[in-house]
């Protein structure tokens, strides 16, 4: 059985960097940045917003230039290296200044209020905080059914392979201390498979992590850049890489051993660093009623 993880970092956090990769997001990028900035400012969270334009052919870059005139916390950069979702995220991480990093989508599918929750969890000493849409309090809105089914099957496969109770590996929207991110290098995934590489390396290399419920809403403008047929083999590659590291590297990349037990008040499950939930909290299809009274219905309905 895998040992319990608990908060281990004692360094106070100074600055939150939110890294947002963007490609042809003229219909959503302004709203995403403005809403995020307001939400963090109202909570008094020191922050910067690093938006990486990953080869946009629309007006995304021009909109970012206009936003910078009004939001000094915005740092808009263009990815001058190879394009790709993962490459854009790494480009943004390397140009961010914060000791806490949240990866967020540009299409406003992620809830800005969850970013503040991530900041609080990292401030408690966790090396990483993973949001889940499929535990009590989380939810999805207007998730295409075929993608939902593929998502649940893929995450079930990962849970079995890595013997972890985390049930939302594939969502990009997660938070990390910079020290933990640096410990996950080198990054190998140039595309969407980076969303799986990062949490798997956090788990395999022995960093502390916790989960929190988050909500997700399908994009309302633009088109998704994720192509399942193109990404299947890439997800499999990085999964097998991390699995081989876990079982055959003899701990060469693993951090120092974590404590064998968590504080009694922590409410942790008997598996890796995950807050305890009842079996009913984990729905196979992720249909739940959660912390913001949002009913998560696949298909045609919105709140």
KEPAVO-506379 format. One record per residue: x, y, z of N, C-alpha, C in turn. Coordinates in steps of 0.02 Angstrom, whole numbers, plus 50000, padded with zeros to 5 digits. Layout:
<nodes>
XYZXYZXYZ
...
</nodes>
This chain:
<nodes>
500434994050000500005000050000500445006250000
500265011249962500645017349957500575021450021
501115024350043501095028250104500685034650096
500415036750151500035043050151500505048850142
500285053850108500665059950099500345065450141
500735070150163500465075950199500865082050180
500615088050196500995094150178501695093950206
502185095450165502875095050187503265101450175
503005106050134503375112150119503225117450171
503745120650195503675125650248503795132750224
504065133550163504225140150138503575143950122
503485150050148502885153950131502895155950058
502315156550028502265158449958502245165949951
502555168549898502585175749886502155177949827
502145173849774501825176049713501525170049677
500925170949652500585165849612500655167649538
500895162849499500915163649426500395159049396
499945161949356499455158049320499665157849247
499825151949223500075151049155499495148749110
499365152449057498805151049013499055150448941
499065144548913499235143848842498635145848799
498755149248744498195151748703498385151248629
497935148248592498015148148519497335149348487
497285154848451496655156748418496075156948467
496155160948519495645161548572495375168648576
495275171848519495045178748519494355179548551
493955174348550493285174948578493245174148653
493795172148685493755170748757494335173548798
494895175148767495485176748806495405183048848
495065188148822494975194248861494565192948924
494015189348917493605187748974493975183349024
494365178548999494735174149044495225178049087
495605182549056496105186449093495765191349141
495265194849118494945199949160494595196749220
494235191349210493885188149266494385185249316
494925182349291495435179649336495765185149377
495945190549345496265196049380495825198849435
495185199849420494725202449470494645197649528
494575191249513494485186349566495085186049613
495685186349586496285186049628496385192649666
496235198149634496315204649667495835205249726
495225202849718494735203249772494945198949832
495305193649818495545189349873496215191649900
496495196949872497135199449896497725194849882
497695191149827498225186349810498715189649763
499345190349783499845193149737499935188549678
499895191249618499885186849560500155190049497
500335185749451500465187649382500105182749337
499905185049279499555180749231499985180449168
500255174449156500705173549098500305169949044
500145173648991499785170748934500275169648878
500295163448854500765161648801500375160848735
500495165348689500185164748623500575159548584
500235154148567500575148448536500435148148461
500615153548427500545153748355499855155348330
499505159848365498825161548344498825164948276
498295163548238498215166748172497625171548173
497295172448230496745177248235497005183348274
496555186848308496755193048342496945192048415
497095185848435497265184548505497845188948529
498375189448491498965193248512498805200648518
498415203348472498235210448477497805211748539
497355207248554496935208048613497365207948677
497855203648678498295203248737498685209748745
498895212648689499245219048693498815224448723
498185224648704497715229548733497595228248807
497545221948825497425220248896498015222348940
498615221848914499205223748953499205231048971
498865235148931498835242248947498415243449009
497945238949024497485239849081497645235349140
497995229849128498145225049181498895224149186
499225227649231499955227149235500185220249256
499755216349288499945209549309499965204649251
499745206749192499745202349134500425202649099
500705196749088501325196149049501175191748989
501065194948932500915191248871501555190048832
501665183748813502265181848777502075177448718
502485177448668502385173148610502875167348612
502615161448603503045155448602503475155548539
504115156648549504575157148492504885150448474
504725145348513504985138648499504465134548462
504555127848462504055123548430503375124348463
502855124548423502185125248449501925118648475
501405119048516501105113248547500875115148617
500335112248640500045113948705500555113248761
500895107548763501395106448815501985111248809
502215112348748502775116948738502595124048761
501975126048748501755132748768501735133348844
501505128148879501485128348951502195128848980
502645124748954503345124948979503655131748965
503515134448907503765141148889503515146248940
502885145748960502615150349009502895149249079
502975143049099503275141549164503975144549169
504365143749116505055146149116505095153749118
504555157149100504555164449100504125167449155
503895163249200503505165649257503965166749317
503725170749365504135172749422503895169849488
503295167049490503005164949553503305158649581
503235157849647503445151549679502855146749683
502275148849659501695144449650501445145449579
501265139949546501075140249475500415136449466
499935139649435499305136449415499285136449339
499105130749311499005130149239498255130449225
498065134949181497355136349170497225136949095
496625135249074496435135649004496215142748984
496285144248920496105150948895495385151448874
495015146048875494335146048848493795147248900
493995149248961493535150549016493155144249039
493445138449026493135132349051493275131349125
493805134349151493995133649221493705139449262
493545138149325493245143049369493785146949406
493775153549399494285157749431494295156949507
493725155549537493705154649609494105148649632
494175143749589494575137849606495315139549609
495535144549572496235146649575496405149049645
495955152949676496065155249744496115149449793
495705144349783495735138349825496405134749817
496655134449757497315131549745497855135249784
497825141849782498315145949819498295144349894
497705143549921497645141949991497945135050007
497825130249965498085123449977498845123249972
499125126549922499855126749917500145130449977
499795135550001500025139250059500025135150122
499625129850124499615125250181500215120450181
500605120550127501195116450125501185110750075
500635109950039500625104749988501075106549930
501415101649901501825102749842501405103649780
500825100449779500375100949721499655100249744
499205103349707498495102749720498155100949654
497795095349655497465092949594496715093749600
496425097449555495705098049554495385091949522
494805090049548494425084649517493715086849504
493495085449444492805086949425492325081349444
492605075949470492215069849479492215067449552
492265072049599492155070549669491605075249695
491345073749754490805077749782491015085049785
490595089449759490745096549757491005098949690
491255094249649491485096049583490955094749531
491095096449469490595095149418490815097349349
490445094949299490555096949230489895099349201
489945104049156489355106949124489435106449048
488955103249016488955102748943489565099148917
489755093748950490325089648929490075085048873
490375085248813490165080648760490215073348784
489695069548772489645062848801490215058348779
490405058548715490935053948693491595055648726
491735062148737492345064048771492315062048845
491735062548875491655060648945491805053248954
491535049148910491655041948916492395040148907
492715043248858493435042048848493825044448909
493635050248936493965052948995493925048149054
493325045549068493245041149126493625034549118
493625031949057493995025749044494755026849052
494995032349025495715033849030495925034849102
495525038449141495705039649210495655033349252
495175028949237495135022549272495755018449258
495985018449196496595014949177497205017549217
497255024149223497815027149259497775025549334
497185025649362497105024049433497345016949448
497195012249404497405005349414498155004749406
498425007749354499145007149340499575009949396
499345015549425499755018949475499485018149546
498955014149553498665012649619498545019149659
498205023649627498065030149656497325031549655
497085035349704496375037149706496235043649667
496735046849643496605052649600496195050349540
495655053749526495215051449472495125056649416
495575061649413495535066649360496245068749340
496635063849318497325065149296497345069849236
496885069049190496955071949123496765079349118
496475082149170496295089149168496915093449179
497015098449137497615102649141497615107249202
497025108849227496935114049279497155111449347
497805112549362498105110149424498605115349450
498835114449512499275119349543499895115849572
500465119349568501095116449590501535121749624
501895119749675502445123849697503005123449645
503375128849637503895128849586504425123549601
504575122549664505075117449681504865110549657
504205109149660503965102749637503995102349561
503805107749527503845107749454504565106649431
505035110049463505735109249444505965101949455
505675098749506505835091749518505545086949468
505085089349427504775085249375505145085649308
505645089849305506025090449243506465084349232
506635082849168506445086449108505735084849087
505385089849059504725088749033504775085648963
504395080448952504465076548890503895077548841
503345080348863502735080348823502625087148788
502675087448723502575093748688501835095548676
501395090748689500695091848672500255091148735
499625089248726499165088848783499365083448833
499795078848814499995073648861500395076448920
500605082748917500915085848975500435085949034
499785086249020499295086449075499305080049115
499535074549086499605068249122500305067549151
500805069749115501495069149138501605072649205
501345078649213501485082349275501205079049337
500555077349341500315074149402500625067249414
500755063449361501065056949370501755057549400
502145062349376502815063249404502795065749476
502305070049492502225072249561502115066149606
501675061649585501515055749624502105050949627
502385049349569502925044449565503555046749602
503685053149600504305055649630504225057649703
503645056349732503565056949804503405063749831
503155068249790502955074749816502275074249850
502145078749896501495078749930500965081949885
500365079249887499825082049846499155080749880
498675084849860498005084149886497515085549829
496885084149841496375085549790495855090349817
495525093749771494985098249788494475098149732
493835098749748493335098749694493365105049652
493295104349588493275110049542492695109149493
492515114549461491995114149410492285115949341
491975113149291492205114149222491605115249177
491655120149133491115121649085491405121349015
491045118048971491275117548902491325124548871
491815125348828491935131848797491305134448762
491225141048761490655144148729490845147748665
491485147948649491715150948586492345147348563
492485147748499493075144448473492975136848468
493515133448451493495126148445494045123148487
493915117048512494395113548553495005111648511
495595112148542496215110348507496415103048520
496065099748567496225092848583495905088148532
496325084148500496095079148452496245072248481
495725068848504495825062548540496195057448498
496025056748433496345051848391497095053048385
497285059448382497995061148375498375060248440
498035060948498498375061048562498415054248596
498025049248573498005042848608498685039748619
499085039148567499735036048573500215040248615
500125046848613500565051148653500405050548728
499755050048745499575048848814499855042148837
499805037048795500055030448814500805030648824
501155034148781501885034548789502095037448856
501805043148874502025046348936501785042348997
501215038948990500985034649045501465028949056
501685025649003502155020149010502825022549035
503035028449013503675031249038503655032149114
503115035149139503055036349210502975029749249
502625024949219502545018449251503215014849257
503615015149204504275012049207504715015549259
504655022149263505035025749314504835023549383
504185022749394503925020849460504195014049482
504195009249437504335002349457505034999849440
505405003449398506045000849376506635005649385
506515011749409507075016549415507425015949483
507165011549527507455010549594507495017049633
507005021449621506965027549661507475032949643
507795032249585508315037149566508055044249561
507405044949543507125051649534506665053649591
506585049349640506105050449693506385055349744
505935059549772506125064149824506215060349889
506465063749941506575060550005505915057650030
505945052350069505345048950093504905053550133
504255053050120503775057050156503565053450220
503225057050263503005054050326502535048250313
502545043250357502135037350348501415038350369
501285043450406500595044650427500455052050426
499825053750417499615060750414499315062750480
499245069350493498935071650554498225068950559
498005067550620497345064750630496805069250603
496915075750604496405080450582496405081550507
496865078350471496945079750401496405076850357
496055071650381495525068750341495775065650277
496375062450279496645059650218496425052450209
496375050350147496205043550132496795039050143
496715032450146497265027950157497695026850095
497595030850044498025030549986498365037249975
498665038149917499125043749908498795050449917
498995054049969498855061149976498195063749954
497665059949960497015062149935496535062849993
496175068549998495695069250051495185063650049
494955061550108494485056050110493805058050084
493505053550046492835054350020492475047750028
491825047950035491455041750037491415038849967
491285032249961491235029249894490735032749850
490215035749879489715039149839489965045549808
490545048049835490815054249807491115053149738
491275046849721491615045449658491115042349611
490835046349567490335043949519490675041849455
490515036049426490845033849365490795038949308
490235042449304490145047349250490235054449275
490385055349339490505062049364489885066149369
489305063249377488685067149383488565068549456
488595074749476488535076449547488235083349554
488025084749616487805091449633488295094049683
488605099849669489195101649708489175108349742
489775110749757489865116249805489535122749782
489385123449717489075129549696488375128149667
488085122749689487415120949667487365120449591
487885117649561487905116649489487785109349475
487255107749441487125100949423487525099149361
487915093849365488365092049311488015087249264
487745089949211487375085949163487735086149096
487875080249068488195080049004487685081848950
487925085348899487485086248842487255093348833
486615094548841486325100848815486165105948867
486265104448931486025109048983486585113249013
486425119049034486875123449071486525125449135
486935128249183486625130549245486255137049234
</nodes>
